[in-house]
Amino acid sequence: QVNLVESGGGLVQPGGSLRLSCAASGFTFSRYAMAWFRQAPGKEREFVAALWSNSYSTYYADSVKGRFTISRDNAKNTVYLEMNSLKPEDTGVYYCARNFRSIWTGSDRIDYWGQGTQVTVSS
């Protein structure tokens, strides 16, 4: 069965950094584009970042460009989200997601989600 397990969330001060990890299993990880989404309290889930199965292209929401970096290690079946210069508005539950195909275009379909990991940015 497909399984996505996020880790690395926690409490961090504004301006600080966190690195989230998503461990994937139950499928051929190297064949799928992966993405991160987040959901702030009282708001809808929103796109954060995505990358192709071979890491050829990456995509970011305007709100995180220049601060967040998405990467993957296909040998470890793991996708990462490095978050720097964190702001209070980055607070929320972060979800790892599998795209239905190997590329990300903006017209995509998430077919599996992780359970989420909490990120809280506060002083």
Beta strands, then each sheet from edge to edge (+ up, - down):
strand 1: 3-7
strand 2: 10-12
strand 3: 18-25
strand 4: 34-39
strand 5: 46-51
strand 6: 58-60
strand 7: 68-73
strand 8: 78-83
strand 9: 92-99
strand 10: 110-113
strand 11: 117-121
sheet 1: 1+ 3- 8+ 7-
sheet 2: 2+ 11+ 9- 4+ 5- 6+
sheet 3: 2+ 11+ 9- 10+
end
